[in-house]
Amino acid sequence: MGRAHEVRAKAMAATAAKRSALFMRASKEIYMAAKSGEPNPDMNLALRSAIEKWKGQNVTKDVIDRAIQKAKGGDAESYTEGRYEAFGPGGSLFIIDTLSDNSNRAFIEVRSAVTKKGGHLGSTIFNFTQTGVFSFKGDNRDAVEENLILGDVDVREVTAEDGYIEVLVEPTAFAEARKVLGDMGISEFDTAEITFLANDPVTIDDPEEKRKYDELCDMLDELQDVQNVYTNVD
């Protein structure tokens, strides 16, 4: 078949693995959110947030519906949360969250991916700040900020650029911020989640280190036990 065919086949396999891992992450998070309360997004804020988050990453309706139906069933799956911090190539820092039915497997796979690219596990979380983030189409930045402040929401920052508004709030104010935005008629979000933002983002200039960093991100992206990856690379 030749080298070109091998390259295409490898790329397709990697894409399939990432898509499979993506769907698995979405399914687990939606299942857990549905199990935590009423399996109805109209009555369960956590479930509604999870659905919107994964819809924004092109997870299909079928995957979402199956996860909710599974939560409605009698069989309960058990997932354990894990968090690993790591130093990666080129001064990169990582926080890696897992959600797995086998915590030992999750740890081994994450550690293996990190060490293969020259990194190591270690404490990095103090280089990040947990933040509630909303991003949506709009140009009424001042009105959004005013309504949030009047709603007694602990706002960090509201910015507008290229027809989009981004709102940063304290994690504890996430639910209230969402309610205020909803009362303003804002219901479609590109981003609506609590995440970790780097305190001092970095750029990797060295091509070799950048290649290793990208490959590490790809490896983590393909692990089905990995739920979220946060990094300081801009």
Wavefront OBJ file of the C-alpha trace (Angstrom):
o trace
v 0.000 0.000 0.000
v 2.952 2.331 0.588
v 3.953 4.915 3.156
v 1.175 7.380 2.281
v -1.458 4.752 3.032
v 0.220 3.913 6.354
v 0.246 7.585 7.366
v -3.430 8.015 6.459
v -4.399 4.821 8.285
v -2.518 5.939 11.397
v -4.155 9.376 11.305
v -7.601 7.818 10.885
v -6.967 5.421 13.767
v -5.856 8.283 16.005
v -8.956 10.284 15.065
v -11.180 7.294 15.804
v -9.476 6.769 19.172
v -9.947 10.435 20.105
v -13.593 10.352 19.058
v -14.204 7.165 21.031
v -12.514 8.657 24.100
v -14.515 11.872 23.684
v -17.809 9.986 23.565
v -16.798 7.897 26.587
v -15.941 11.027 28.596
v -19.241 12.630 27.657
v -21.206 9.492 28.476
v -19.624 9.117 31.933
v -20.051 12.764 32.902
v -23.663 12.916 31.715
v -24.420 9.594 33.429
v -22.947 10.839 36.727
v -24.823 14.162 36.477
v -28.099 12.366 35.759
v -27.507 10.000 38.690
v -26.818 12.914 41.030
v -30.393 14.137 40.785
v -33.420 14.040 38.523
v -32.446 12.571 35.107
v -34.157 15.508 33.415
v -32.084 18.500 32.251
v -34.989 20.861 32.886
v -34.853 19.941 36.585
v -31.141 19.178 37.011
v -28.684 22.059 36.513
v -25.621 19.782 36.610
v -27.098 17.565 33.906
v -28.071 20.531 31.745
v -24.573 21.970 32.065
v -22.979 18.635 31.152
v -25.194 18.226 28.098
v -24.414 21.729 26.827
v -20.698 21.243 27.467
v -20.499 18.068 25.381
v -22.859 19.306 22.676
v -20.331 22.097 22.187
v -17.722 19.410 21.467
v -19.921 17.744 18.819
v -21.006 14.783 20.918
v -24.026 13.238 19.214
v -27.564 13.298 20.608
v -27.571 9.502 20.588
v -24.609 9.348 22.998
v -26.275 11.886 25.302
v -29.652 10.134 25.273
v -28.106 6.709 25.942
v -26.203 8.051 28.961
v -29.386 9.527 30.425
v -31.349 6.336 29.767
v -28.611 4.315 31.467
v -28.895 6.579 34.516
v -32.642 5.915 34.626
v -32.043 2.156 34.738
v -31.552 0.069 37.842
v -27.913 -0.876 37.248
v -25.462 1.538 38.825
v -21.982 1.893 37.395
v -19.231 2.978 39.761
v -16.667 5.565 38.675
v -13.867 6.985 40.799
v -12.521 10.483 40.284
v -8.774 11.073 40.187
v -6.527 14.086 39.759
v -2.909 14.030 38.635
v -0.544 16.974 38.314
v 2.410 16.859 35.953
v 5.353 18.720 34.467
v 5.557 18.286 30.691
v 7.854 19.290 27.824
v 8.953 22.889 27.297
v 7.919 24.170 30.720
v 4.350 22.951 30.299
v 2.259 22.201 33.374
v -0.750 19.906 33.533
v -3.728 19.093 35.706
v -5.270 15.823 34.522
v -8.655 14.690 35.845
v -9.773 11.099 35.435
v -13.097 9.335 35.898
v -12.628 5.590 35.820
v -13.965 2.221 36.919
v -10.324 1.222 37.545
v -8.272 3.870 39.338
v -5.030 1.851 39.130
v -5.339 1.639 35.354
v -6.060 5.355 35.112
v -2.959 6.220 37.159
v -0.665 3.906 35.201
v -1.858 5.158 31.811
v -1.541 8.837 32.761
v 1.931 8.351 34.280
v 3.067 6.346 31.247
v 1.911 9.046 28.798
v 3.637 11.808 30.763
v 6.958 9.981 31.224
v 7.115 8.862 27.581
v 7.337 12.523 26.575
v 10.000 13.409 29.115
v 7.711 14.693 31.845
v 6.999 13.605 35.389
v 4.231 13.781 37.957
v 4.508 16.575 40.513
v 2.594 19.384 42.184
v 1.409 22.040 39.698
v -2.072 23.031 40.836
v -0.873 26.215 42.568
v -0.032 27.574 39.113
v -3.734 27.539 38.191
v -6.903 29.230 39.427
v -10.254 27.463 39.341
v -12.736 29.674 37.505
v -16.306 29.592 36.225
v -16.296 30.446 32.509
v -19.166 31.417 30.204
v -18.712 32.252 26.520
v -21.583 33.195 24.218
v -22.483 35.329 21.223
v -23.291 38.935 22.036
v -22.114 42.521 22.048
v -23.890 43.908 25.134
v -20.911 43.550 27.452
v -21.839 46.430 29.765
v -25.409 45.165 30.229
v -24.149 41.665 31.028
v -21.679 42.961 33.602
v -24.259 45.275 35.179
v -26.856 42.501 35.525
v -24.329 40.137 37.069
v -23.229 42.742 39.595
v -26.844 43.651 40.425
v -27.510 39.933 40.847
v -24.765 39.854 43.493
v -22.632 37.513 41.390
v -18.936 37.418 42.313
v -17.574 38.467 38.904
v -13.876 38.374 38.049
v -13.985 39.734 34.512
v -16.309 40.366 31.565
v -14.756 40.865 28.122
v -16.095 41.201 24.588
v -14.290 40.418 21.341
v -15.292 39.478 17.788
v -18.996 39.222 18.624
v -18.486 37.014 21.683
v -18.703 37.776 25.386
v -16.661 35.900 27.970
v -17.605 35.974 31.644
v -15.263 34.787 34.405
v -16.742 34.236 37.872
v -15.817 32.596 41.140
v -16.599 28.854 41.028
v -19.080 29.261 43.890
v -20.984 31.846 41.823
v -21.342 29.639 38.743
v -24.965 28.590 39.286
v -26.118 32.096 40.178
v -24.301 33.578 37.177
v -26.009 31.093 34.901
v -29.387 32.036 36.369
v -28.756 35.770 35.831
v -27.649 35.158 32.240
v -30.711 32.982 31.691
v -32.968 35.741 33.000
v -31.373 37.985 30.355
v -32.440 35.517 27.677
v -28.976 34.004 27.209
v -29.391 30.234 26.968
v -26.939 29.126 24.259
v -23.310 28.920 25.370
v -20.117 28.011 23.555
v -18.594 27.418 26.981
v -20.295 27.026 30.336
v -18.081 25.212 32.810
v -15.877 25.428 35.857
v -12.297 25.029 34.705
v -8.684 25.724 35.686
v -6.989 28.749 34.083
v -3.217 29.176 34.160
v -1.959 32.063 36.281
v 0.981 32.617 33.934
v 0.405 31.089 30.467
v 3.543 30.159 28.521
v 4.448 29.690 24.866
v 6.703 26.832 23.775
v 9.114 28.217 21.176
v 11.414 25.229 20.749
v 10.021 23.087 17.863
v 11.137 19.779 19.393
v 9.634 20.568 22.782
v 6.456 21.803 21.105
v 6.215 18.513 19.171
v 6.556 16.522 22.396
v 3.946 18.694 24.088
v 1.472 18.231 21.221
v 2.077 14.479 21.219
v 1.497 14.292 24.975
v -1.782 16.184 24.600
v -2.817 13.749 21.850
v -1.927 10.733 24.017
v -3.957 12.061 26.948
v -6.823 12.879 24.589
v -6.992 9.237 23.506
v -7.179 7.810 27.054
v -10.771 6.952 27.886
v -10.170 7.322 31.634
v -9.034 10.937 31.187
v -11.915 13.345 31.714
v -10.332 16.813 31.596
v -6.871 18.179 30.835
v -5.790 21.662 31.884
v -2.491 23.194 30.788
v -0.596 26.459 31.098
v 0.418 26.559 27.421
v -1.123 29.479 25.567
l 1 2 3 4 5 6 7 8 9 10 11 12 13 14 15 16 17 18 19 20 21 22 23 24 25 26 27 28 29 30 31 32 33 34 35 36 37 38 39 40 41 42 43 44 45 46 47 48 49 50 51 52 53 54 55 56 57 58 59 60 61 62 63 64 65 66 67 68 69 70 71 72 73 74 75 76 77 78 79 80 81 82 83 84 85 86 87 88 89 90 91 92 93 94 95 96 97 98 99 100 101 102 103 104 105 106 107 108 109 110 111 112 113 114 115 116 117 118 119 120 121 122 123 124 125 126 127 128 129 130 131 132 133 134 135 136 137 138 139 140 141 142 143 144 145 146 147 148 149 150 151 152 153 154 155 156 157 158 159 160 161 162 163 164 165 166 167 168 169 170 171 172 173 174 175 176 177 178 179 180 181 182 183 184 185 186 187 188 189 190 191 192 193 194 195 196 197 198 199 200 201 202 203 204 205 206 207 208 209 210 211 212 213 214 215 216 217 218 219 220 221 222 223 224 225 226 227 228 229 230 231 232 233 234
